Amino acid sequence: MDSFWGNIFRETDEESVYSLLRDIPLFDELSSGELSSVKSILHRREYDPEEVLFHQGNPGVGMYIIQEGTIEIVYEPTDDTLAELSDGDFFGELALLNETPRSATAVARTESVLYGLFRPDLLGLVRRDPSLGVEILLRMSQVISERLIQTNEQVQQLREQLSHLKEAARGT
């Protein structure tokens, strides 16, 4: 009996992808039809624990959206964890704008389901539907600028901490 009711009220995979996209700032203002266009160019992939999505230094080819699971972003030279991302997070969006090498390695820490949005597919969408493409690229520039502002604030805080440490070292 429970499984019957569970199946009635459970989101279908297609509905869950739409929900996932609606929660991402790049796509949160798109209409259902526009979301459908984006969904059509996504690539679903499952990852096992400890499976590497990409290595630092690999060419960036697209962004990833985590439907479920945990992904760790690791700076390889020091093996430091830069971020731990999970359900609903996205990363790698800079690769949609250029193909510069990845600045870190991404590793699945749990069984994970991700959707990839790759640069060639996005560019094809931009050619087919320029107004949708412009809307997505504008939102992407807003997200990237917000992240850059946060990074600049963190760098400024680190500079101030370093300055205080230098002053304290001179005083002893």
N, C-alpha and C positions, 0 to 999 in steps of 0.2 A: 504494500500500500504506500509506504513512504517513497519508494522509488518512482511510483506512478506520479505522485504529486511533485516530487523533486524534478522529474523530467518536464512537467508542465511549466514550472516557474524558473527553471534554470535558463540562463542566457545561452543562446546558440553561440557557436564560435564566431559567426559573422557579427552578431550583436556585440559580443565582447570586444571585437576589434574596433567597432565604431565607438564604444565606450572608452576604450583605451586612447583612441585618437582624439576624442573630445576633451580628454584630460591633459593633453599636451599643448603648450602655448602656441606651437607652430600651426596647429589645426583647430584650436578651440572655437574659432569664430566662423568656421566653414559650414556651409549648408550640408544637408544630407547628401545631395547630389555631388557636391564637391568632395565630401568625405569618401564617397564611393569611388571617385576618380583616384584619390590618393590610395585607397585600399587596394585598388586594382594593380598598383605598381609596387606594393609591399611584398617582401619575400619572408616567409615564415621559416624559422629553423629552431630545432631543439638542440641544446648543448648538455653534455654530461658534466658532472663535477670535475674540476681541474682542466677542462678543455679550454684551449686558448682561442679566442675570437680573432685576435690579431696581435702581432708583436710590435713593440716599439720600433720605429724605423720603417715599417711596411708602408707602402703608399696608402693614403686615405682614399677610400672609394665610396664611403657612405656613412650614414648614421644608423644607430640601433635604438630600438624601443623595446623595453623589457616588459613583456606581458606578465611573466612570473619567473621568480628565481632571484639569485643574487650574483652580481657581477662585480669583481674587484678590479680597479684600475691601478696598475703598478708601474712605478718608475724603475726600469730595469737596472740601471747602474748601481742603485743603492738598495733595490728590492723594497723600497718604501711604498706603502699603500697611500695613494693619493685620494681615493674615494671608494666607497662601497655603495653600489647602486642596487635598487630592487624594484619591485612591481611598480610600473607606471613611470619610471625614470627613463630618460633618453640621453644619449651621448654620441659624440662623433660628428655633430652637425656641421662643423667646419669643413669636413671632407666633401660636403655637398657643394661648397663654393670653390674649393681648389683641391688638388691632389697631393698636398704636401705630406711628408712622412708623418706617421703617427707619433705623438709625443710620449706615449706610454703604451703599456701592454694591457689588454683586457682579458680577464680569466673568469670563467664561470666557476663559482664556488659551490653552487647547488645545481640540481637539475633545473634547467632554465629554458624558457620559450621566449624567443626574441623575434622581432620583425625588423628586417633591414630595408632601408630606403637608400638606393644607390644613385649616384650622380647621373649616370646615363639615363636612368628611368625618369628622374626628376627633369632633366633637360628635355626629354621627349614629351613629358607632360606640359612643360612650359611652351614648347612649339605647338602642341595641339590646342592648348587652352591658355593663351597668354595672360588673361586677366586672373585666372586662378594661380598661375605661376608667379605673377607679380605679388599677389596677396601672400602666398607662402614665403616667398623670398623677403618680403617686407617684415613679416612676423619673425623670420629667421634672423634678420638683421637686428631686430629689437631684442631677441633672446641673447644673441651674441654680445650686443652692447651692454646688456644688463650683467652678463657674466664678466665682461671686461671691467666694468665699474667695480664689481665685487672684488675682482682680482687686484685692481689698482688699490683699493682700500686695504686689502690684506698686505700688499707690498709696502704700503705706507706704514702700517702698524709694525711690520717687521723692521723697517728702517728705523723707526722710533725706538724699538726695543734694542736694536743693535747700537744706536747712539747712546742710550742709557747704559748699556753694558760697557761701552768704550769709556764713558765718563767714570763709571764706577771702577774700572780697571786702572785708570790714570790716578784716581784718588787713593788707591791702596799702595 
